[in-house]
């Protein structure tokens, strides 16, 4: 699901009739809140849903299977979502 689909789904689930721009504003505010807290604190936990945490990937050297050329993949910081056991069992 991309951001556009998420906004449309949020608009459908919202109790009151709201416009697309209002739904987009709400979703962007929520995503900004998550982003700022992850950057400052390092993780966010939602009870009975899961947790967002920062994942640091190390630098590594790989090789192209065809040419055997060696390439370096630089370190990367990304966000990882870990669902709770309750959510894993629901699937």
C-alpha positions in Angstrom: 0.0 0.0 0.0 1.4 3.4 -1.0 0.7 6.8 0.6 -2.1 7.6 -1.9 -3.9 4.3 -1.2 -3.5 4.9 2.5 -5.0 8.3 2.3 -8.0 7.0 0.3 -8.5 4.1 2.9 -8.3 6.6 5.8 -10.9 8.8 4.1 -13.2 5.8 3.7 -12.8 4.7 7.3 -13.3 8.2 8.8 -16.6 8.6 10.5 -17.4 12.1 9.2 -17.4 13.1 5.6 -14.0 14.7 4.9 -12.3 15.9 1.7 -9.3 14.3 0.2 -7.1 17.3 1.2 -8.2 17.1 4.8 -7.5 13.3 4.8 -4.1 14.0 3.2 -3.3 16.6 5.8 -4.2 14.2 8.7 -2.1 11.3 7.3 0.9 13.6 6.6 0.7 15.0 10.2 0.6 11.4 11.6 3.6 10.3 9.4 5.6 13.4 10.4 4.9 12.6 14.1 6.1 9.1 13.7 9.2 10.2 11.7 10.1 12.9 14.3 9.7 10.5 17.3 11.8 7.8 15.6 14.5 10.2 14.8 14.6 11.6 18.4 13.8 8.5 20.5 14.7 5.6 18.3 11.5 3.6 18.5 7.8 3.8 18.8 5.6 1.1 20.4 1.9 0.7 19.8 0.2 -1.6 22.3 -1.2 -4.7 20.7 -0.1 -3.6 17.2 3.7 -3.5 17.0 6.7 -1.3 17.1 8.7 0.9 14.7 12.5 0.8 15.4 15.6 2.2 13.7 17.8 -0.4 11.9 21.4 0.3 11.2 22.7 -1.7 8.2 26.5 -2.1 8.0 28.7 -1.4 5.0 29.4 -4.6 3.0 31.1 -5.7 -0.1 29.2 -7.7 -2.8 30.1 -9.0 -6.2 28.2 -8.9 -9.4 27.4 -12.5 -10.4 28.0 -12.0 -14.1 31.1 -9.9 -14.1 32.5 -10.7 -10.6 33.1 -7.0 -10.1 33.2 -6.1 -6.5 31.0 -3.3 -5.2 30.6 -1.6 -1.9 27.2 -1.1 -0.4 27.4 1.8 2.0 25.9 1.9 5.5 22.2 2.6 5.6 19.7 3.6 8.3 16.2 2.4 7.8 13.0 1.9 9.8 11.7 -1.6 10.7 8.2 -2.5 11.8 7.9 -5.5 14.1 4.3 -6.7 14.7 3.2 -8.1 18.1 2.6 -11.8 18.5 -1.2 -11.2 18.6 -1.1 -9.5 15.1 1.2 -12.3 13.7 -1.3 -14.9 14.8 -4.2 -13.1 13.2 -2.8 -13.6 9.7 
